[in-house]
């Protein structure tokens, strides 16, 4: 039995990019009148997600509207990091859904399929952690804590910037994956 079940909305600058992102993570899917639903489950995190993806030219406005209702989190998929576009999406999220966790992911053409898949799965993992935290606390996350992701031990080094975007080796970001064994063996400089 799943411990957490969330509904996710996928927004972005391109239907092609959003579909590519979903093909990397979804396990089952359906599609009706330009709105598709996808399913993701992680046994290790005990999280299952119903992921809704309304296309820009969706023929069913009712289904598009349902895509936004009762959403627990949002994933924003873009071809490159664009702060102005991201602010527009955040404004849409705040107006139509309210204050929910969101994470951004950029998928570029020069990335390998493995890099795209890892980046996409890490974005889902970040969002699931944010949603689990909100679910456990049962109240709004404090404004000061909202933009501070926590480091998660693991093999790959990804960072999350102040806007929630997942990047590989991003200078100003917070490490998503850190190798704890290296940190413990090195003496601290004074």
VEXMIRO-475462 format. One line per field, with one value per residue: residue in three letters; x, y, z of N, C-alpha, C, O in turn. Coordinates in pm, whole numbers, plus 32768, in hexadecimal, padded with zeros to 4 digits. Layout:
VEXMIRO-475462
resn <- [ALA;...]
neast <- [X;...]
nnorth <- [Y;...]
nup <- [Z;...]
caeast <- [X;...]
canorth <- [Y;...]
caup <- [Z;...]
ceast <- [X;...]
cnorth <- [Y;...]
cup <- [Z;...]
oeast <- [X;...]
onorth <- [Y;...]
oup <- [Z;...]
end
This chain:
VEXMIRO-475462
resn <- [UNK;UNK;UNK;UNK;UNK;UNK;UNK;UNK;UNK;UNK;UNK;UNK;UNK;UNK;UNK;UNK;UNK;UNK;UNK;UNK;UNK;UNK;UNK;UNK;UNK;UNK;UNK;UNK;UNK;UNK;UNK;UNK;UNK;UNK;UNK;UNK;UNK;UNK;UNK;UNK;UNK;UNK;UNK;UNK;UNK;UNK;UNK;UNK;UNK;UNK;UNK;UNK;UNK;UNK;UNK;UNK;UNK;UNK;UNK;UNK;UNK;UNK;UNK;UNK;UNK;UNK;UNK;UNK;UNK;UNK;UNK;UNK;UNK;UNK;UNK;UNK;UNK;UNK;UNK;UNK;UNK;UNK;UNK;UNK;UNK;UNK;UNK;UNK;UNK;UNK;UNK;UNK;UNK;UNK;UNK;UNK;UNK;UNK;UNK;UNK;UNK;UNK;UNK;UNK;UNK;UNK;UNK;UNK;UNK;UNK;UNK;UNK;UNK;UNK;UNK;UNK;UNK;UNK;UNK;UNK;UNK;UNK;UNK;UNK;UNK;UNK;UNK;UNK;UNK;UNK;UNK;UNK;UNK;UNK;UNK;UNK;UNK;UNK;UNK;UNK;UNK;UNK;UNK;UNK;UNK;UNK;UNK;UNK;UNK;UNK;UNK;UNK;UNK;UNK;UNK;UNK;UNK;UNK;UNK;UNK;UNK;UNK;UNK;UNK;UNK;UNK;UNK;UNK;UNK;UNK;UNK;UNK;UNK;UNK;UNK;UNK;UNK;UNK;UNK;UNK;UNK;UNK;UNK;UNK;UNK;UNK;UNK;UNK;UNK;UNK]
neast <- [8054;8033;80D7;80CC;8005;7FF0;7F7B;7FF2;8042;80B1;8159;81DA;82BA;82A1;81E2;8259;8349;82DC;8255;832E;83B6;82F5;82F2;83DE;83BA;82BA;81E2;80F0;7FEB;7EE6;7E0E;7D37;7C81;7D54;7DBD;7E90;7ECC;7FB4;8075;813C;820C;82C3;8363;8429;8414;8311;8240;813C;80D3;7FE0;7FF0;7FA1;7F7E;7F2E;7F0D;7F6D;7EBA;7DD3;7C97;7BCB;7B51;7AE7;7B71;7C71;7C4C;7C15;7D0F;7D9D;7D20;7D24;7E3A;7F75;807B;8162;820D;82F1;834E;8454;8512;85F3;8686;85C6;8587;84B9;83E9;83C4;8369;8272;81EF;81ED;8146;8058;8031;800E;7F25;7E62;7E73;7EE4;7FB4;8092;818D;8292;8365;846A;84E1;85DA;85F7;86DD;8742;8848;887A;88B0;87DD;87E7;883F;8764;869A;86F8;86FF;85F1;857A;85F3;8583;8479;849F;84F5;840C;8356;83C0;839C;8283;8240;82A9;8203;8112;8139;816A;8080;8038;8072;81B0;82B7;830D;841F;8493;8440;84D4;85BC;8658;86A0;87D0;8802;8883;8948;89AB;89C2;8A0A;893D;88AE;87D1;8742;86EC;85F2;857F;85D0;866A;87B8;88EC;8A0D;89ED;8A5C;89FB;893F;8899;8922;888F;88CB;89BC;8AF8;8B18;8BE5;8CDA;8CDA;8CF1;8DEE;8EA8;8F73;8F02;8F46;8FD8]
nnorth <- [7F89;80E0;81F0;8301;83C1;8486;8596;8618;872D;876E;886E;8949;89CA;8950;885D;877C;8760;8738;8647;85A4;85AA;8529;842E;83CA;8397;832A;8215;81A4;820E;82EC;8388;848C;855C;8620;863A;8597;848B;8413;831B;82EF;8237;8203;8115;811F;8221;8215;8293;82F0;837E;8431;84B9;85D2;8653;8750;87A0;88BB;88EF;886D;87CF;87B1;8881;8854;8773;87E3;88A4;87F9;878C;8847;8849;87F4;87C6;8753;8798;882B;87F8;889D;88A2;88F4;8966;89FA;8ABB;8BC6;8CE1;8DA2;8D1E;8C50;8CDF;8D2B;8C34;8BF1;8CBA;8C6D;8B79;8BCF;8C6E;8BBC;8ACC;8AEF;8B00;8A1D;8917;8926;88BE;88F2;887B;885E;87EE;87B1;87A8;874D;8699;854A;8423;839A;8462;8510;846C;8439;853E;8583;84C4;850F;860B;85C4;853B;8609;86A9;85F2;85D6;86DA;86E7;8614;8677;8755;86CD;8630;86F1;8785;888B;89D7;8A06;8ABF;8C04;8C3E;8B41;8ADA;8AEE;8A60;894E;8801;8748;860B;84CD;8414;8394;843C;8590;8691;87D7;88C3;89ED;8B3F;8B62;8A6D;89CA;88A9;8861;87ED;87F5;8909;8A47;8B08;8A79;8995;8863;873E;8631;85A3;851B;8480;83EE;8455;8557;8521;84B6;857A;8669;878E;88DB;89E9]
nup <- [8000;7FB0;804C;801E;7F42;7E2A;7D5C;7C33;7B64;7A1F;7988;7885;7784;7690;75E8;757A;7610;7710;76E8;76AE;77A3;7845;77CE;7829;7936;796F;79BD;797D;78A0;7822;772F;76D1;7601;75DF;76DB;77B7;789C;7984;7A35;7B51;7C26;7D4D;7DFC;7EC0;7F30;7F7E;7EF1;7E18;7CE4;7C33;7B02;7A4D;7909;784D;76FB;7630;7564;75B0;7587;763C;771F;7817;787A;7881;7946;7A1E;7A36;7AC8;7BBF;7D1A;7D2A;7DA2;7D71;7C82;7B50;7A88;7940;786C;774C;7775;787C;78D8;7971;7962;78DC;7991;7A72;7A0C;79FE;7B10;7B6C;7AEE;7B70;7C7D;7C60;7BF2;7C82;7D80;7EA5;7E71;7E76;7D80;7C72;7B88;7A4B;7955;780E;7722;75C6;759C;7663;76D9;76C4;77B5;7868;7858;78BF;79C6;7A2F;7A1D;7AC8;7BB7;7BD9;7C05;7CF3;7DA1;7DA3;7E11;7F12;7F76;7F72;801D;810C;8137;8150;8234;82FC;82E9;82D5;8251;81B8;8249;81CF;81C5;81BB;80CE;7FDA;8004;7FB5;802B;8057;7FC1;7FFB;7F0E;7DC8;7CE0;7C8A;7CA1;7C9A;7D32;7CD5;7D47;7CDA;7CCE;7C02;7B74;7B4E;7AC0;7B75;7BBC;7C0B;7CC9;7D51;7E3B;7EAA;7E29;7E2A;7EF2;7F4C;806C;80E5;8087;80F5;8204;8221;81E4;8285;8332;82CE;8382]
caeast <- [8000;8080;80D0;80A6;7FCE;7FE7;7F56;8056;8024;812A;8151;8259;82BC;828F;819F;82BA;83A1;828F;823D;83AE;83CB;829A;8319;8451;8398;8236;81D9;8073;7FB5;7E69;7E01;7CB0;7C67;7DC4;7DED;7EBB;7EEB;8023;8080;81C5;820E;8347;8356;8486;83DE;8285;81F3;8102;80A8;7F8F;802B;7F47;7FC6;7ED5;7F54;7F45;7E46;7D73;7C0F;7B6E;7B6E;7AC0;7BE1;7CDF;7C2A;7C28;7D9F;7DCE;7CDB;7D5B;7EC6;7FD0;80FC;816D;8290;82FB;83B2;847F;8587;8663;865D;859C;8548;843D;8384;83AB;8314;81EB;81B5;81D5;80CF;7FE7;801F;7FD6;7E9D;7E04;7E7B;7F04;803E;80B7;8219;82AD;83F2;8480;8548;85F6;8627;871A;875C;88CF;8883;8897;8760;8801;8841;86DA;864F;8726;86D4;8560;855D;861C;851E;8406;84C6;84F3;8382;8315;83F0;8358;81F6;823A;82C2;8186;80AB;8157;8159;7FF2;8025;80C5;823F;82DE;8344;84B2;84BB;8407;8533;863A;8653;86FB;8829;87DC;88F8;893B;8A1D;89CB;8A08;88E5;8892;8751;8758;8689;856F;854F;85FD;86CF;8829;8962;8A7F;89C9;8AB5;89B4;88D3;88AE;8935;8823;890A;8A44;8B34;8B35;8C62;8D48;8CD5;8D1A;8E7D;8EFD;8F76;8ED1;8FAC;8FB5]
canorth <- [8000;815B;8249;8384;83C5;8513;85BB;8674;876E;878D;88E4;8961;8A20;8903;87DC;8713;874E;86FE;85BB;855E;859C;84C3;83AA;839E;836F;82EE;8183;8188;828F;82F2;8407;84AB;85E5;867C;8636;850F;846E;83B5;82E3;82D4;81FD;81E4;80BE;8149;8299;81F9;8300;82DE;83FE;843F;852D;8606;86A2;8788;87DD;8946;88F2;8808;87EC;87AD;88E3;8818;8721;883E;88DC;878E;8778;88A6;883C;879B;87A3;8759;87CC;884A;87ED;88F8;886D;895A;8946;8A40;8B0B;8C4C;8D13;8DE8;8CB9;8C09;8D37;8D24;8BB5;8BFA;8D0E;8C17;8B18;8C15;8C9B;8B50;8A5C;8B1E;8AEB;898E;8905;8912;88AC;8902;8826;8883;8780;87EC;8747;8714;8638;84BF;83EF;8378;84E1;8541;8415;8452;85C4;857E;8478;855F;8674;8583;851C;8687;86D1;8597;85F7;8756;86C9;85C1;86D1;87A0;866F;8608;8765;87A4;891B;8A1B;8A0E;8B49;8C49;8C34;8AB8;8AAE;8AE7;8A22;88BD;87B8;86EC;857E;847C;83C2;838A;84A6;8616;86F2;8844;8905;8A7C;8B84;8B5C;89E5;897F;8843;8870;879F;8848;8996;8A89;8B4D;8A27;893E;87DC;86DE;85B4;85B5;849F;8496;83AE;84B0;85C5;84F2;8493;85F0;86C0;8815;8946;8A53]
caup <- [8000;7FA6;80BF;7FEC;7EBB;7E05;7CD4;7BFF;7AE5;79D2;7932;7842;770D;7615;75F9;7559;7683;777E;76C5;76BD;7833;7879;779C;7877;79BF;7986;79B8;7936;7874;77D6;76E8;76A2;75D3;75F1;7766;77D6;7927;7990;7ABB;7B7E;7CAC;7D83;7E72;7F29;7F73;7F9E;7EB5;7D92;7CAE;7BBB;7ABF;79E6;78A4;77E7;768A;7617;7508;75DF;7558;76AC;7788;7898;78A8;78A2;79C8;7A80;7A47;7B2D;7C3F;7D82;7D0C;7E15;7D46;7BF3;7B0F;7A15;78E3;780C;76FC;77B2;78EF;78B2;79EB;7944;78C0;7A0E;7AC4;79D3;7A2B;7BA0;7B7A;7AC8;7BDD;7CF1;7C42;7BD4;7CDF;7E07;7ED2;7E71;7E4F;7CF2;7C4E;7AF9;7A0F;78CB;77B9;76AA;755B;75A1;76D1;76B5;76FC;7841;78B3;785F;791B;7A4F;7A56;7A2E;7B41;7C29;7BE9;7C45;7D7D;7DEC;7DB6;7E6F;7F98;7F9E;7F8C;8096;817C;814E;817A;82BE;8353;82E7;82D3;81EE;81D3;8263;815A;81C6;819D;8050;7F6C;802E;7FA9;8082;8011;7FCB;7FD8;7E97;7D6E;7C7E;7CC2;7C63;7CF5;7D1E;7CE7;7D98;7C99;7CD0;7B8D;7B8B;7AF2;7ADF;7B9F;7BB9;7C6B;7D35;7D88;7EAF;7E76;7E39;7E4F;7F25;7F7C;80F9;810D;806B;8153;8289;8223;81D4;82FB;8317;82D7;83E1]
ceast <- [8058;806C;80A0;8070;7FB5;7FB7;7FB4;8024;80A8;810D;81D6;8249;829D;824B;81FF;8316;8358;8275;82BD;83CD;8374;82BE;838F;842A;8317;8238;8159;803B;7F30;7E62;7D73;7CAA;7CD7;7DF6;7E16;7EDB;7F57;802F;8113;81BF;829E;8335;83B2;8453;834F;822A;81BB;80C9;8050;7FBA;7FD1;7F92;7F61;7F25;7F1B;7ECA;7DDD;7CE5;7BAB;7B97;7B48;7B33;7C5A;7CC8;7C3C;7CBB;7DD6;7D90;7D1D;7DEA;7F1C;8058;80FF;81FD;828D;836D;83D3;84FA;8604;862D;8640;854B;84C3;83CB;8360;8350;8283;81A5;8194;8159;8051;7FC9;7FDB;7F45;7E3A;7E03;7E8E;7F96;805C;814B;8225;8343;83FC;84EB;855B;8630;865B;873A;87E3;88E1;886C;8813;8771;8801;87B4;8689;8676;86F4;863D;853A;8585;85BA;84A2;8425;84C3;8463;833C;8341;83AB;82C6;81E5;824C;8243;8119;80BE;813C;80C5;7FD4;8081;8157;8262;8322;83DC;84E2;8497;846F;85B7;862D;86BA;8753;87FB;8855;88E0;89B5;8A2E;89C1;89B1;88CE;880E;8766;86E4;85FD;8537;857C;866D;873C;889A;89D3;8A63;8A12;8A6A;894D;88FB;88BC;88BB;885C;8999;8A76;8B62;8BBB;8CDA;8D4E;8D08;8DB0;8ED8;8EFC;8F49;8F3F;8F7A;8FDB]
cnorth <- [807C;81B1;82D3;8378;8456;8523;862A;86AE;878D;8802;88F5;89B1;89D5;887E;8769;86F6;870C;8669;8569;8545;852B;8437;8371;8368;8320;8258;8154;820E;827D;837A;8418;853F;8648;8688;85A7;8503;8404;8389;82C9;829F;81DE;8192;80EA;81C2;8286;826B;82D2;8362;83EB;84C1;8557;8666;86D4;87C9;8867;8950;888B;8830;87EE;880F;88AE;87C5;8777;887A;8875;8773;87CE;888E;87D4;876F;87B4;8794;87DF;8834;8847;88C6;88D7;892A;898A;8A93;8B99;8C85;8D59;8D85;8C6E;8C5C;8D33;8CA3;8BB7;8C4F;8CBE;8BB4;8B5B;8C40;8C28;8ADE;8A8B;8B01;8A56;8983;88F3;88FF;88B9;88A2;8853;880B;87BD;8780;8705;86B2;85AB;8493;83CD;83F7;8518;84F0;842F;84D9;85C5;8535;84C5;85D1;863C;8566;8599;86AF;8674;85B2;8675;873A;8673;8617;8720;8746;8647;867B;878B;8838;8958;8A1C;8AA2;8B83;8C39;8BA9;8A8E;8A99;8AA5;898B;887C;875C;865D;852B;8429;83CD;8404;852F;8671;8760;8884;8999;8ABC;8B80;8ACE;8992;8920;8853;8815;8801;88DD;89DE;8AC2;8AF6;89DA;88B0;8784;8658;85D0;8530;84B6;845C;8408;8521;859C;84D7;850A;8643;874D;887A;89B1;8AD9]
cup <- [8000;8021;8095;7F5E;7E98;7D76;7CA8;7B7B;7A9F;7976;78EB;77C3;768C;7633;75DD;75CF;76F8;7765;76D4;7750;786B;7848;77EB;78FF;79CE;7971;7973;7909;782D;7793;76B3;767B;75F2;7680;7783;786A;7929;7A20;7ADA;7C0B;7CD3;7E01;7EE2;7F76;7FA3;7F6E;7E2F;7D65;7C34;7B7A;7A4B;798B;783C;7777;766E;75BE;752F;75B8;75CB;7719;7812;78D0;78CD;792C;7A37;7A9B;7AB8;7BB7;7C99;7D69;7D8A;7DF2;7CB0;7BC5;7A94;79BD;787B;77C0;7731;7825;78C0;7926;79D1;792A;793F;7A69;7A92;7A00;7AC0;7BBB;7B59;7B38;7C54;7CDA;7C35;7C39;7D6E;7E26;7EDD;7E4B;7DB8;7CDF;7BB7;7AC9;797F;7882;7738;7643;7566;7614;769C;76F5;7790;7898;78C3;78C4;79AC;7A82;7A71;7AAE;7BBF;7C43;7C2E;7CD7;7DD5;7E0A;7E1A;7EFE;7FCD;7FC3;8009;8112;819D;8184;820D;831F;835B;82EA;826C;8219;81E7;81E8;8153;81A1;8110;7FE3;7F91;8024;8005;802D;8029;7FA4;7F5B;7E3E;7D15;7CBF;7C6C;7CC9;7CD0;7D36;7D34;7D5C;7C97;7C5A;7BAF;7B22;7B1E;7AFD;7B94;7C2A;7CE2;7D7A;7E05;7E7B;7E8F;7E66;7E7C;7F58;800B;8123;80F4;80D0;81DC;8292;821A;8254;82D5;832A;8337;83AC]
oeast <- [80BC;7FFE;8055;80A7;7F6C;7FC8;7FC4;7FE3;8104;80B5;8238;81DB;8281;8275;81F9;832F;838F;827F;82B9;83F7;83A5;82AB;83A2;8471;8308;8284;8157;8059;7F0D;7EAA;7D3D;7CCA;7CBC;7E4F;7DC9;7F01;7F56;7FF9;815C;8175;82EA;8300;8390;8464;8319;81D4;8201;8093;8070;7FAB;7FB8;7FDC;7F42;7F79;7EA9;7E7A;7D96;7CBF;7B3F;7BF4;7B83;7B53;7CA1;7D24;7C6D;7CE0;7E31;7DC8;7D49;7E11;7F0D;80A1;80AA;825B;8232;83E0;8379;8541;8673;85B5;8696;84D8;8466;835C;82EB;82F4;8225;812F;812C;810B;7FEC;7F55;7F7A;7EF3;7DCA;7D9F;7E50;7FE7;8042;8180;81CD;8393;83A2;8546;84FA;868D;860E;874A;87F3;894F;8820;87DF;8715;87C8;878F;863E;861F;86C5;8610;84E3;8542;85A0;8468;83CF;8494;8442;82EF;82F0;8383;8294;8188;8206;821D;80CC;805D;80FF;8093;7F61;80D6;8176;8230;8369;8414;8551;84C9;8464;8618;85FC;871F;8726;87D3;888B;8870;8A1A;8A9F;8977;89D7;88DA;87E0;8797;8687;859B;84C9;8553;86C6;8720;88A6;89F4;8AB8;8A08;8A94;8909;896E;886D;8887;8824;89E6;8A29;8BC8;8BFD;8D38;8DBA;8D45;8DEA;8F4B;8E92;8F66;8F8D;8F03;8FC5]
onorth <- [8082;81BA;8314;832D;849B;84CB;868E;866A;87C0;87FB;88B6;89D6;8A14;8836;8701;8682;86B5;8618;84F7;84D8;84D7;83D6;82F7;8315;82DA;8222;80E9;8275;820F;83D7;83BE;8595;86B9;86D7;8549;8564;83A7;83C9;8293;82D3;81A5;81C3;80DC;81C9;82DC;829B;8294;83AE;839E;852C;8507;86BD;868C;881F;8885;89AD;8856;88A4;8827;87F5;88D7;87CE;8759;8882;8896;8748;87A5;88BC;876A;8700;8816;87BF;87AB;885A;883D;88C1;890C;88D0;8959;8AAC;8BDC;8C5D;8D4C;8D97;8C4F;8C26;8D38;8CA5;8B85;8C31;8CC8;8B9F;8B27;8C39;8C31;8A98;8A57;8AED;8A19;89DC;88B9;8929;888F;887D;886C;87CB;87F5;870B;8691;867C;8596;84D5;83E1;83F6;8549;8528;843A;84E4;8603;8563;84BC;85F4;867C;8577;8595;86D2;86A3;85A8;867B;876F;8687;8604;872B;876E;863E;8668;87AE;885F;8912;8A30;8AF7;8B3D;8C29;8B9B;8A29;8A3A;8AAF;894C;88B9;8728;8639;853F;83FD;8407;8431;8541;8698;8748;887B;89C0;8A77;8B98;8AB9;891F;8941;8851;87F3;8856;8929;89B5;8AB0;8B25;89DD;8886;8780;8616;860F;84DD;84F7;8494;8409;8546;85ED;84DF;8502;8661;877E;8870;89CF;8B3E]
oup <- [8047;8058;80DE;7F0C;7EDF;7D23;7CED;7B2D;7ADE;7920;7911;779B;7626;768D;761F;75EF;773B;77C0;7701;7775;78B7;7890;77EF;7937;7A31;7920;7936;7946;7801;77BA;7672;76CD;761B;769B;776B;78AC;78D9;7A7B;7A87;7C5F;7C85;7E65;7F58;7FF0;7FE9;7FB8;7DDF;7DB6;7BD9;7BB5;79F0;79BA;77DD;7791;7691;75CA;74D9;75C6;75BC;7766;7876;7947;792C;797E;7AA3;7B08;7B00;7C1B;7C6B;7D8D;7DD3;7E4C;7C68;7C0A;7A41;79E9;7839;77ED;771D;782E;7887;793C;7A21;795C;7957;7AA6;7AE2;7A23;7AEA;7C15;7B9E;7B5B;7C8A;7D36;7C68;7C46;7DCB;7DCC;7F44;7E08;7D77;7D32;7B6D;7B15;7938;78B2;76E9;7666;753E;7625;763D;774F;77E0;7906;792E;7915;7A03;7AF3;7AD2;7AF9;7C25;7CB6;7C87;7D2E;7E47;7E7C;7E6D;7F5B;8041;8026;8056;8176;8212;81DC;8258;8388;83C6;82FF;8235;828E;819E;81A0;80E6;816C;80DE;7F95;7F47;8082;8027;7FC7;8098;7F38;7F42;7E65;7CFF;7D21;7BFE;7D41;7C5E;7DA0;7D5D;7DA3;7C63;7C4D;7BFE;7AAA;7B94;7AAB;7B66;7C9D;7D55;7DD6;7E30;7E27;7EFF;7EBD;7E33;7F89;8022;817B;8144;80FE;8222;82FF;8245;828A;8268;8389;833D;83EF]
end
